[in-house]
């Protein structure tokens, strides 16, 4: 069994929306995103520690996915837009290169 990924995911999205409304969703996760190319104070390479992907599902269907590469900054921040037709359960999953994952969830209620 793979250990859970540590870090604090942060989500900013509206709690409610009108049917057909386009909403902005902001995500940020605390993660160092070390490429393994940088040297530490001791002159030794800092071990690679990279997230590989973010997958966002709305009511079970993938609505957004992002691949992370060496140029991704620490604490990746992403913004995307989603059209809300009905009350939507969102599941956010950040996947690490070594198989660990971190999840967060939110709900947008159609008023």
N, C-alpha and C positions, 0 to 999 in steps of 0.2 A: 504494500500500500504506500502511495506517495504522500509525503507530508503536505499540509496545506501551505499555500503561499501567504506570506505575511505582507501587510500593507493596509492602508486605509483607503478604500474607494470612496469617492465623493460624487454625488449626482445632483444635478440641478435641472429640474423639469417641473412643469406645472402640475398641481394636484388634480385640476379639473380642466376640461376643454369642451368645446361644442363639437358635435358631429361634423366631420369634414374639415376641422381646423388643422392647420399646420403648426406644430409646436417645435420649439427649440429644445434640444436635449444636450446637456453639457456633462462630460465625465472627466474625472481626474483621479489617478491612483498614485499613491506614494510608492515609488520604486526607483532604485538608483540607476538602472539601465546601464550597467558596466559592460563595455564591449570586450574587455580582456586585453585591449591594446594600450591602455594607460598604465604608467608605473606609479606605485605608491611612494610614500616618503622614504621607504627603505630601499628603493630602486628596483624592487621586484614587481612583476606585472600584477595588477589587481585582477582577481579571478572574474571570469565572465559571469554576468548575472543579468540576463535579458528576458523581458517578456517577449512572446512571439506573436500574440494575437489577442484582439478583443472581438468577442461575438456578442451581439445584442439580439435577443429574441422578444417578439411581441406576441403574446398569446401562443407561444410555442414555435412560431415561424421566424426564421432569421430575417431581420430587417436591416442590419448593419453589421459589417465585419471590417476589421482593419488589421493589416499585417505590420508588425514592427521590425525595423532593420537597425543596423549599427548607428545610423544617423538620428535615431529617435532620442529625444532629450529625456533626461531624468524626469520622473513624475509626469508621464504622458497625459496630455490634456487634449480631448477631442470634442468637437461640436458637430452635431448633425440634426437634420430636421425630419419629422415624421408626421404623416397625415393620420389623424385619429378619427376613426369612424364609429368606434364603440368603446366601452370601458376596456382598457388595455393593461394587462399585466406585463411588465418589462423585466427581463432577466439579463443581467450583464455578467459576462464571464471573461476574465483575463486569464490567458494561458501562458505559462512560463515555458521556456525551451526544454526544461527538464521534466515536464509533465505535471508540475504543480499547477493549481488554479486558485483563483480568488473570485468570489461571486458577490453580487449585490442585486437587490430587487426593488422595484417601485411600481406604483399603480397610477394610472391617469383615468379618472372617472369622467365619463361623458355626462354632462349636466343637462 
